[in-house]
């Protein structure tokens, strides 16, 4: 006779992981609800003085989650903020860099609904990233495990992030942008998600 209790128990998330993933799923749903019933064109509208659009916000949040979960698996090497030769952080932060680093170009594209983007494709990618996040979180041994954060001016030199703190950061990022998205949606057609 085999012990099926052990196999079943090992696949059940502990309460902390389950709570963190449930909170992240709720934040994702708040964000996704802001585009319900919209066309690609509406998802790309910038209805406020901000340069933000709904499709771009979802792309950005998905990319942020994906990057931070790569950090959970690979450490700081998963998040490179390399600068082009001859470009300093001071130049970049002041908006005076003669050349933008590739990561900054990609980040800027994430905030836009590009001509080749469709809302279904953006949402599908976000769903795949969410599934991968759940898989990673279920598989890590210890949420207290840490990695050094990448070198960048917005990170304190020598600081580390635990997996737990990464998840809390992703939740905060998602909820922050869900609030932005709710304002954009209301501006587009008067609908709110709350």
N, C-alpha and C positions, 0 to 999 in steps of 0.2 A: 504494500500500500504506500502511495506517495503522499507527501505532505503538501496539499494544495494551498493551505493557509499561508505558508511562507511566500509562495509565488504571488498570491493575490495581495498580501500585505505590502510586498516590495514595490508594487505598481501603484499603490495608493499614496498620494501626496500627504506629507505631514501638514498639520494645521496652518503653520506659518506660510509655507509655499502656496497652499490652497488659497489662503486669504490674499496674499500678494497677487497671485494670478487672477483671482476673481475681481479684485479692485482694478487691475489693469484691463481686464476684459470689459468691465463696466465703463471705464474711461474711453476705451476704443469705441464701444457702442455709442457713447455720447457724441463722439466725433463723427462716426459713420452716419448717424441719424441726421446730421446737418446736410447731407447730400441726397437724402432719400427723395426720389421723384424729380431730381434735377437732370437736365440735359448736360452733355459735355460742354456746350457753350456757356451755360449758366455756371457750371463748376469752375470755369476759367475766368469768369467776370471778377473785376476788382471794383466793387461797388462803393468803397470808402476811399478816403485819402491815402490809406495804406496801400502798399503794393501786394497785399495778400489776396489770394483767391482760395476757394474751398478745395479744389483739386490739388493745388500746390501745398496747402497745409497738410493734407493727408499724405502726400508724397514725402514731405519733410518729416512728419512724425514717424512714418514707416521706415524711412532711412535712418532716423535717429535710433529707433528701437533696434533695427538690424545691426547698426554699428556698435551699440553698447552691448548687445548680446554676443557679438564677435569678440568684444573685449572680455566678456565673461569667460569665453572658451580659450582665447589666444593671448590675452594680456594686452599690454599697451602697444605691442607691435601691430595690432589690428586697427589702430587708429593713428595714422600718420598725419602729422601737420607739417610736413616738409615744405620749405620755402624754396623758390627758384634761386639759382645761384645769383648772388649780388643783391637779393632782396632781403631787407631786414624786417623783423617784426615791427619795429617802430614805423617804418615806411608803410607796411601793410595796415597796421592799426590806425594810422593817420589817413588812410585812403590815398597814399601817394606812391604805391608800389608800381614800378614800371611794367611788371608782369605779375599776374595773379597765379597763385599756386593752384594746381589741379583740383585739390580738395575744395577750395573756395569756389571754383567754377561749378563743380558738381553740386555743391550746397546751394548755390544761387539757382541752378536749374531745378532743384527739388522744390523750390517755392513757387514754381511756375507751372501752369498747365500748358505744355508745349503742343504744337500742332499734331504731333504723332500720339499724344496721350488721349486715352479714353477713360471715362470714369469707371466702367466695368473692369478695365485692365488695372487701374490704380487700386481699386478695392480688392481685386483678386491677389495682387502682389501683397497688399497689407494682410490679407487672410493667411497667405503662405508664411509671411514673417511672424505673425501671431502664433501659428502652429509650431514653427521652429522655436520660438521663445518658450512655449510650454514644454517642448521636448527637452530643451537645454536645462531649464529650471528643474524639471523632474529628474534629470540625470546628474546634476552636480552633487557632490558629496556634502558640502558644507556652505551654507549661505554666508558664513563669516569669512570665507576665504577671500583674500585680497590680491590685487594686482596694483603696481604703480600706475598712476595716471600718465598719459602721454605728456611730453613737454609741449607746453603752449602757455601764452601769457595769462589765460584765464584759469589755469590750474596752478595751485600752489606748488612750488618745486618740492619734490620729495614726497608728495602726498600719495595716498593709496585709496582705493575704493573697494569695499566689500561687494560681493554679489548682491547682498541684501540692499545695500545703498544704491547700486546700479538700478535695481528693480524699482526702488522708491523714486529715483530720478526719472526713469522712463514713465512711471505713473504720473509724476508731477508735470513732465513735459507734455504728455498726452492730454491731461485735464486742462492745462493752460491753453493749449491750442484748440481744445474743444470749446472753450469760452470764446476765443477769437472767432471760431467758425460759426458759433451761434449768432454772433453779431452780424457776420457777413451774410448768413442765410436770411436773417430778418430783414436786412437791407435789400436783398435781392427780390424777395417776394412776400415779405411780411410774416413768413412762417418761423416759428421757434421750435426748439426741441425740448424745452422745459415746460 
